[in-house]
Amino acid sequence: MFLGTVVYAIVNSVILALMAIGFNLTFGISGVANFAYGALYIFSAYASWMLLNLLGLPYFLSAVISILLTALLGALMYRFVLLRVRGQALSEVIATFGIGLAILELFRYLGFVGFEYTLPVFMDQSYLIAGAFIDMQRILIVVIGAVLVAALWLFTHHTSLGLAFRGIAQDERTALSLGIDSDRIATVAVSFGAGLAAVAATIIIPLGSIAPGEGYEVLIKALAVCIIGGLGSTGGVIVASFIIGFAERFTDTYISSHWTMIVSLAAILIVLIVKPSGLFGKQKELEERI
């Protein structure tokens, strides 16, 4: 039982990391807290469903197109809305949350609710690992999560665009003096974040069903992971995902599922009290700001 719980805790941790990494990347580079993140996650899932069931496209092609459409939506959102309020944190939050709310409630208004809205699993097989049966979809989630993190590291350290990302994130004024267009990079960053949300939805949604309310849950989980790990820190996001992921699964197994959310919220409160910037955050601590 213990080893099985550990296996499922690892899967849960990777799911949380996938949900949060796009939000973290967007904030770390552009400084924009994209509160439409959960809505973009759901948008990509519904887009895949419509391409698959209404147009009859193959699932893989539907998933790729939905990821591209979501990335495009993120870019358009920045160019036509966020660009006009960039640097005004409260306005950015209100604008992105409003956009996300409009997307989610539009799907609800159009009647996209019910258990029939789901995506197929990649492979319908299960394996016995550490005494617990694990389906192939969850195994793929772990593999894809590891590959995605490695690919992002290679991208940000060994490509010109990735180095521009890091330059803007570290010192925007110096990057501007070197000819890097911060608005263009911010547009690409928001687009990348939206695309990562779509990738997460493509591989996670098949474990359940698509529902507008799931968008709010994804946003809350992404915020929780980023707050605990430290906004803008990829390493912090990974560590925080495992902290919350293991806490949730062990609480669910050995205490009660009713306490799962409370444990996550308690972890957030403890980190905010002890280290307000997060475990690996680089923002100034409270005593440094006074």
C-alpha positions as a printed NumPy array, in Angstrom:
array([[  0.   ,   0.   ,   0.   ],
       [  2.793,   2.417,   0.911],
       [  4.726,   1.866,  -2.346],
       [  1.516,   2.167,  -4.354],
       [  0.775,   5.47 ,  -2.649],
       [  4.281,   6.687,  -3.493],
       [  3.797,   5.782,  -7.164],
       [  0.49 ,   7.651,  -7.383],
       [  2.02 ,  10.565,  -5.448],
       [  4.737,  10.843,  -8.103],
       [  2.097,  10.861, -10.849],
       [  0.086,  13.501,  -8.974],
       [  3.219,  15.617,  -8.515],
       [  4.013,  15.541, -12.234],
       [  0.405,  16.495, -13.035],
       [  0.7  ,  19.526, -10.744],
       [  4.022,  20.498, -12.332],
       [  2.483,  20.293, -15.818],
       [ -0.439,  22.442, -14.696],
       [  1.813,  25.111, -13.21 ],
       [  4.861,  25.304, -15.476],
       [  3.164,  27.397, -18.174],
       [  1.838,  29.921, -15.643],
       [  5.28 ,  30.142, -14.068],
       [  7.069,  30.613, -17.403],
       [  4.733,  33.436, -18.412],
       [  5.2  ,  35.277, -15.125],
       [  8.935,  34.671, -14.954],
       [  9.577,  36.188, -18.369],
       [  6.849,  38.781, -18.983],
       [  5.96 ,  39.553, -15.355],
       [  2.291,  38.948, -16.221],
       [  0.241,  36.824, -13.815],
       [ -2.045,  35.217, -16.393],
       [ -5.285,  34.529, -14.519],
       [ -6.839,  33.279, -17.77 ],
       [ -4.51 ,  30.269, -17.549],
       [ -7.171,  27.814, -16.373],
       [ -9.551,  28.989, -19.095],
       [ -6.871,  28.441, -21.755],
       [ -6.395,  24.925, -20.377],
       [-10.119,  24.198, -20.807],
       [-10.28 ,  25.984, -24.168],
       [ -7.662,  23.645, -25.609],
       [ -9.537,  20.592, -24.295],
       [-12.825,  21.694, -25.848],
       [-11.026,  22.602, -29.083],
       [ -9.571,  19.074, -29.242],
       [-12.987,  17.574, -28.537],
       [-14.674,  19.591, -31.299],
       [-11.97 ,  18.852, -33.845],
       [-12.149,  15.172, -32.954],
       [-15.916,  14.684, -32.726],
       [-17.404,  17.374, -34.954],
       [-14.826,  17.484, -37.759],
       [-13.688,  13.88 , -37.48 ],
       [ -9.97 ,  14.646, -37.396],
       [ -7.524,  12.097, -35.915],
       [ -6.916,  12.641, -32.21 ],
       [ -3.209,  13.416, -32.546],
       [ -3.894,  16.032, -35.234],
       [ -6.755,  17.469, -33.159],
       [ -4.438,  17.799, -30.159],
       [ -1.688,  19.515, -32.171],
       [ -4.14 ,  21.982, -33.736],
       [ -5.72 ,  22.771, -30.356],
       [ -2.284,  23.457, -28.841],
       [ -1.457,  25.83 , -31.709],
       [ -4.854,  27.565, -31.439],
       [ -4.416,  28.027, -27.687],
       [ -0.917,  29.438, -28.171],
       [ -2.318,  31.837, -30.794],
       [ -5.093,  32.889, -28.41 ],
       [ -2.474,  33.638, -25.769],
       [ -0.492,  35.795, -28.192],
       [ -3.62 ,  37.689, -29.297],
       [ -4.631,  38.23 , -25.684],
       [ -1.289,  39.88 , -24.97 ],
       [ -1.115,  41.992, -28.12 ],
       [ -4.659,  43.384, -27.923],
       [ -5.287,  43.529, -24.159],
       [ -2.268,  43.036, -21.913],
       [  0.067,  45.244, -23.938],
       [ -2.121,  48.217, -23.025],
       [ -1.998,  47.567, -19.288],
       [  1.444,  45.983, -18.915],
       [  3.228,  47.119, -15.787],
       [ -0.045,  47.742, -13.945],
       [ -0.263,  44.557, -11.886],
       [ -3.845,  44.999, -10.704],
       [ -5.066,  45.824, -14.216],
       [ -3.271,  42.758, -15.594],
       [ -4.922,  40.506, -13.033],
       [ -8.382,  41.983, -13.652],
       [ -7.992,  41.828, -17.442],
       [ -6.749,  38.233, -17.564],
       [ -9.26 ,  37.012, -14.975],
       [-12.055,  38.718, -16.939],
       [-10.955,  37.054, -20.172],
       [-10.738,  33.673, -18.468],
       [-14.149,  34.112, -16.86 ],
       [-15.68 ,  35.025, -20.239],
       [-14.183,  31.937, -21.927],
       [-15.301,  29.496, -19.229],
       [-18.801,  30.918, -18.849],
       [-19.235,  30.994, -22.64 ],
       [-18.673,  27.235, -22.777],
       [-21.098,  26.794, -19.887],
       [-23.698,  29.003, -21.635],
       [-23.344,  26.991, -24.866],
       [-24.118,  23.809, -22.932],
       [-20.671,  22.191, -22.951],
       [-21.263,  20.347, -19.684],
       [-21.618,  16.656, -18.957],
       [-19.598,  13.471, -18.808],
       [-19.727,  12.957, -22.577],
       [-17.163,  15.727, -23.068],
       [-13.896,  13.886, -22.64 ],
       [-10.798,  12.982, -24.597],
       [ -9.569,   9.458, -25.364],
       [ -6.53 ,   7.984, -23.65 ],
       [ -3.41 ,   7.455, -25.741],
       [ -3.121,   3.767, -24.794],
       [ -5.709,   1.713, -22.9  ],
       [ -3.361,  -0.532, -20.911],
       [ -2.363,  -0.989, -17.277],
       [  0.769,  -2.279, -15.579],
       [  1.514,  -3.542, -12.074],
       [  4.107,  -1.259, -10.485],
       [  5.098,  -1.541,  -6.81 ],
       [  1.96 ,  -3.503,  -6.068],
       [ -0.403,  -0.991,  -7.698],
       [ -2.016,  -1.031, -11.128],
       [ -1.012,   2.077, -13.098],
       [ -2.667,   2.865, -16.419],
       [ -0.539,   3.767, -19.426],
       [ -1.952,   7.303, -19.534],
       [ -0.445,   8.111, -16.13 ],
       [  2.866,   6.545, -17.14 ],
       [  2.879,   8.736, -20.254],
       [  2.142,  11.787, -18.099],
       [  5.287,  11.134, -16.051],
       [  7.409,  10.494, -19.161],
       [  6.085,  13.528, -21.063],
       [  6.477,  15.715, -17.964],
       [ 10.147,  14.735, -17.588],
       [ 10.813,  15.239, -21.311],
       [  9.057,  18.623, -21.295],
       [ 11.091,  19.942, -18.353],
       [ 14.331,  18.781, -19.994],
       [ 13.292,  20.321, -23.327],
       [ 12.489,  23.645, -21.656],
       [ 15.896,  23.692, -19.968],
       [ 17.646,  23.013, -23.272],
       [ 15.496,  25.641, -25.002],
       [ 16.242,  28.386, -22.467],
       [ 19.969,  27.623, -22.321],
       [ 20.885,  26.725, -25.898],
       [ 18.651,  28.732, -28.274],
       [ 18.73 ,  32.434, -29.138],
       [ 15.05 ,  32.883, -28.263],
       [ 15.504,  31.026, -24.984],
       [ 18.504,  33.199, -24.087],
       [ 16.393,  36.276, -24.905],
       [ 13.757,  34.904, -22.526],
       [ 16.36 ,  34.631, -19.766],
       [ 17.741,  38.068, -20.542],
       [ 14.343,  39.744, -20.199],
       [ 13.601,  37.757, -17.041],
       [ 16.905,  38.719, -15.388],
       [ 17.187,  42.406, -16.371],
       [ 14.734,  43.899, -18.845],
       [ 16.496,  47.278, -19.146],
       [ 19.85 ,  45.709, -19.964],
       [ 18.15 ,  43.379, -22.461],
       [ 16.51 ,  46.388, -24.12 ],
       [ 19.894,  48.089, -24.452],
       [ 21.134,  44.981, -26.287],
       [ 18.358,  45.231, -28.857],
       [ 15.922,  42.665, -27.431],
       [ 12.294,  43.686, -28.013],
       [ 10.639,  43.124, -24.645],
       [  7.091,  43.342, -26.006],
       [  7.803,  40.732, -28.672],
       [  9.419,  38.43 , -26.121],
       [  6.522,  38.961, -23.699],
       [  4.061,  38.078, -26.472],
       [  5.94 ,  34.873, -27.211],
       [  6.163,  34.098, -23.47 ],
       [  2.399,  34.417, -22.959],
       [  1.879,  32.333, -26.098],
       [  4.322,  29.686, -24.823],
       [  2.557,  29.609, -21.461],
       [ -0.805,  29.12 , -23.15 ],
       [  0.664,  26.359, -25.311],
       [  2.057,  24.587, -22.241],
       [ -1.39 ,  24.777, -20.63 ],
       [ -2.778,  23.119, -23.762],
       [ -0.139,  20.369, -23.648],
       [ -1.036,  19.685, -20.013],
       [ -4.75 ,  19.523, -20.864],
       [ -4.125,  17.144, -23.769],
       [ -2.502,  14.501, -21.575],
       [ -4.322,  15.117, -18.263],
       [ -7.962,  15.575, -19.373],
       [ -8.278,  11.94 , -20.627],
       [ -8.125,  10.878, -16.949],
       [-11.498,  12.596, -16.392],
       [-13.924,  14.788, -18.293],
       [-13.964,  18.36 , -19.591],
       [-15.9  ,  20.878, -17.487],
       [-15.773,  24.691, -17.283],
       [-15.361,  24.487, -13.494],
       [-12.122,  22.569, -13.975],
       [-10.564,  25.777, -15.294],
       [-10.882,  27.443, -11.896],
       [ -9.369,  24.389, -10.168],
       [ -6.395,  24.352, -12.535],
       [ -5.774,  28.052, -11.912],
       [ -5.888,  27.537,  -8.132],
       [ -3.504,  24.577,  -8.3  ],
       [ -1.089,  26.468, -10.569],
       [ -1.122,  29.429,  -8.187],
       [ -0.577,  27.174,  -5.171],
       [  2.445,  25.487,  -6.745],
       [  3.958,  28.773,  -7.915],
       [  3.393,  30.522,  -4.579],
       [  5.037,  27.711,  -2.62 ],
       [  7.901,  27.235,  -5.083],
       [  8.436,  30.93 ,  -5.783],
       [  7.022,  32.777,  -8.768],
       [  9.422,  32.652, -11.698],
       [ 11.48 ,  29.733, -10.399],
       [ 11.227,  26.55 , -12.475],
       [ 13.119,  24.535,  -9.885],
       [ 10.792,  25.882,  -7.213],
       [  7.752,  24.804,  -9.208],
       [  9.076,  21.244,  -9.495],
       [  9.927,  21.004,  -5.783],
       [  6.584,  22.53 ,  -4.763],
       [  4.715,  20.145,  -7.065],
       [  6.261,  17.163,  -5.291],
       [  5.579,  18.649,  -1.851],
       [  1.899,  19.22 ,  -2.617],
       [  1.57 ,  16.05 ,  -4.699],
       [  2.883,  13.792,  -1.964],
       [  0.96 ,  15.648,   0.761],
       [ -2.312,  15.245,  -1.142],
       [ -1.914,  11.536,  -1.879],
       [ -0.722,  10.543,   1.603],
       [ -3.49 ,  12.599,   3.194],
       [ -6.044,  10.994,   0.89 ],
       [ -4.749,   7.474,   1.671],
       [ -4.027,   7.631,   5.389],
       [ -6.37 ,  10.351,   6.703],
       [ -9.329,  11.327,   4.505],
       [ -9.94 ,  12.799,   1.07 ],
       [-11.837,  15.659,   2.763],
       [ -8.531,  16.935,   4.182],
       [ -6.661,  16.95 ,   0.867],
       [ -7.401,  20.561,  -0.065],
       [ -6.854,  21.728,   3.512],
       [ -3.341,  20.259,   3.527],
       [ -2.49 ,  22.137,   0.315],
       [ -3.86 ,  25.419,   1.678],
       [ -1.994,  24.894,   4.956],
       [  1.24 ,  24.423,   3.019],
       [  0.627,  27.734,   1.229],
       [ -0.025,  29.553,   4.505],
       [  3.088,  28.123,   6.169],
       [  5.324,  29.108,   3.26 ],
       [  3.819,  32.621,   3.083],
       [  4.423,  33.101,   6.809],
       [  7.969,  31.67 ,   6.861],
       [  9.19 ,  32.806,   3.431],
       [  6.746,  35.117,   1.599],
       [  8.657,  34.946,  -1.692],
       [  8.352,  31.148,  -1.839],
       [ 10.941,  28.417,  -1.363],
       [ 13.043,  29.515,  -4.346],
       [ 11.533,  32.935,  -5.034],
       [ 13.766,  35.899,  -5.785],
       [ 11.292,  38.613,  -4.831],
       [ 12.288,  40.752,  -1.871],
       [ 11.263,  39.529,   1.532],
       [  8.872,  41.586,   3.679],
       [ 11.57 ,  42.989,   5.946],
       [ 13.581,  44.113,   2.916],
       [ 10.659,  46.066,   1.503],
       [  9.851,  48.023,   4.655]])
